[in-house]
Amino acid sequence: MKEIEQIYHNDFGVAFHWVKDDEVLTSRVQLIFKETGFYLEPHELDEFKMLVNATCTQYDCSDCFYKQSCHKMLLKTPINEVDLAVTQKELYLIKDLMEGALFNLNLNNYINNLSSN
């Protein structure tokens, strides 16, 4: 049975590594939110974060009647054939999930590199 090693989570989703045969599979990150799963390499996670940031700056909902409840935002993903329709609130929760996961990955890499010296 596969287990997981959690990297980061929030109220909207989770990022983790799979554990198989007592070995943490760190080459990819499983990212799950909005009933959707992505199994990404770290550079794809960075790319996804940049796409999320670009979408955050593209839409200004301050004058919109629907504010954070519409599904008009199209979020590009690192997979060219897949885009997601998300609300503004979901977009910011995805952004938090990405930033938290990347922060923890970078922190773990830094600690592991520091301790190996």
C-alpha positions as CSV (number, residue, x, y, z in Angstrom):
1,M,0.0,0.0,0.0
2,K,1.2,3.5,-0.8
3,E,1.6,6.1,1.9
4,I,2.3,9.8,1.6
5,E,4.7,12.3,3.1
6,Q,2.9,15.6,3.2
7,I,4.6,18.7,2.1
8,Y,1.9,21.3,2.6
9,H,-1.8,21.6,2.9
10,N,-4.5,24.2,3.2
11,D,-8.3,24.2,3.3
12,F,-8.4,23.7,-0.5
13,G,-5.8,21.1,-1.2
14,V,-2.7,19.2,-0.4
15,A,0.8,18.6,-1.8
16,F,2.7,15.5,-1.0
17,H,5.3,12.9,-2.0
18,W,4.3,9.3,-2.5
19,V,6.0,6.7,-0.3
20,K,6.6,3.3,-1.8
21,D,8.4,0.4,-0.2
22,D,9.5,2.7,2.6
23,E,11.2,5.1,0.1
24,V,10.0,8.7,-0.4
25,L,9.6,9.3,-4.1
26,T,10.9,12.9,-4.2
27,S,11.2,13.3,-8.0
28,R,7.6,14.4,-8.3
29,V,5.0,16.2,-6.2
30,Q,1.4,15.1,-6.1
31,L,-0.8,18.2,-5.9
32,I,-4.5,17.7,-5.3
33,F,-7.2,20.4,-5.2
34,K,-10.8,20.9,-6.5
35,E,-11.2,17.2,-7.2
36,T,-8.1,17.4,-9.5
37,G,-4.7,15.9,-9.2
38,F,-1.4,16.8,-10.8
39,Y,1.7,14.7,-10.5
40,L,4.4,17.3,-11.2
41,E,8.2,17.5,-11.3
42,P,9.6,20.4,-9.2
43,H,10.3,22.6,-12.2
44,E,6.7,22.0,-13.4
45,L,5.5,23.1,-10.0
46,D,7.5,26.3,-10.4
47,E,6.0,26.8,-13.8
48,F,2.5,26.3,-12.4
49,K,3.2,28.9,-9.7
50,M,4.2,31.4,-12.4
51,L,1.0,30.7,-14.3
52,V,-1.0,31.2,-11.1
53,N,0.7,34.5,-10.4
54,A,0.1,35.6,-14.0
55,T,-3.6,34.8,-13.7
56,C,-3.8,36.6,-10.3
57,T,-2.4,39.8,-11.9
58,Q,-4.5,39.5,-15.1
59,Y,-8.0,39.6,-13.4
60,D,-9.2,42.6,-11.3
61,C,-12.6,41.8,-9.8
62,S,-12.9,44.9,-7.6
63,D,-15.7,46.4,-9.8
64,C,-17.4,43.1,-10.6
65,F,-20.9,42.3,-9.1
66,Y,-20.0,38.6,-8.7
67,K,-16.6,39.3,-7.0
68,Q,-15.2,35.9,-5.9
69,S,-18.1,33.7,-6.8
70,C,-18.0,33.5,-10.6
71,H,-16.1,30.9,-12.7
72,K,-14.8,33.2,-15.3
73,M,-11.1,32.8,-14.6
74,L,-9.2,30.5,-16.8
75,L,-6.1,29.1,-15.1
76,K,-3.4,27.7,-17.4
77,T,-1.5,24.6,-16.1
78,P,1.9,23.2,-17.0
79,I,0.0,20.6,-19.1
80,N,-0.7,22.5,-22.4
81,E,-3.9,20.6,-23.0
82,V,-5.4,21.3,-19.6
83,D,-6.8,24.6,-18.3
84,L,-9.0,25.1,-15.2
85,A,-12.0,27.3,-14.6
86,V,-11.6,28.7,-11.1
87,T,-13.1,31.4,-8.9
88,Q,-10.9,34.2,-7.6
89,K,-11.0,32.7,-4.1
90,E,-10.0,29.3,-5.5
91,L,-7.2,30.9,-7.4
92,Y,-5.7,32.5,-4.3
93,L,-6.0,29.2,-2.4
94,I,-4.2,27.4,-5.2
95,K,-1.6,30.2,-5.0
96,D,-1.2,29.6,-1.3
97,L,-0.9,25.8,-1.9
98,M,1.8,26.3,-4.5
99,E,3.8,28.8,-2.5
100,G,3.6,26.7,0.7
101,A,4.7,23.5,-1.1
102,L,7.6,25.2,-2.9
103,F,8.7,26.9,0.3
104,N,8.8,23.6,2.2
105,L,10.5,21.8,-0.7
106,N,13.2,24.5,-0.8
107,L,13.6,24.5,2.9
108,N,14.0,20.7,3.0
109,N,16.5,20.9,0.2
110,Y,18.5,23.6,2.0
111,I,18.5,21.7,5.3
112,N,19.5,18.4,3.6
113,N,22.3,20.2,1.7
114,L,23.5,21.9,4.8
115,S,23.5,18.7,6.8
116,S,25.4,16.8,4.1
117,N,28.3,19.3,4.3
